[in-house]
Amino acid sequence: MKGTTVSITEGKKGFSRLIQDALEKKEEVIVTKRGRPVAVIVPYEEYKHSKRVEGYRKIMEARKAFLKAGVLAEEIFKESRKQLEKKT
């Protein structure tokens, strides 16, 4: 995904255009303050995809840690079920 870089001041002036570019061109817009990146505008679908990828990465990290510790998925499931039942 290619990108555009704008200052906060420029972004304020052309906010609607930046949003339109992000949507139509599937383009990320990097917003800077005093020349340093502070935020990114991305199409919502791209954002959702990145959240799914991040969630998957966290699951895989947890899985690796549990396997290393010798904890089985069945044990995690049973304990989770027990904890949920206590809350209700």
C-alpha positions, 0 to 999 in steps of 0.5 A, a space after each residue: 500500500 503506497 502512502 501520502 504524508 501530510 502535516 496536521 495543518 495540511 490535513 485539516 485543510 483537506 481532510 475530506 480529500 484525504 479520506 476520499 484518497 484513502 478509500 478510493 486509492 486504497 492509500 494510507 495517509 501518514 499525518 505528521 507533527 513537526 515532521 514526525 509521524 503521529 498518526 495514520 489514516 487507512 481504509 477501514 477494511 485495512 484496519 479490520 484486517 490488521 486487527 485480525 492479523 494482530 489477534 491471530 499473532 497474539 493467539 499463536 504467541 499464547 499457544 507457543 507459551 502454553 506448549 512450552 509450559 506443557 499446558 494442554 488446550 483441554 486444560 485451558 478450556 476446562 479452566 476457562 469454562 470453570 471461571 465463566 461459570 463462577 461469573 454467572 
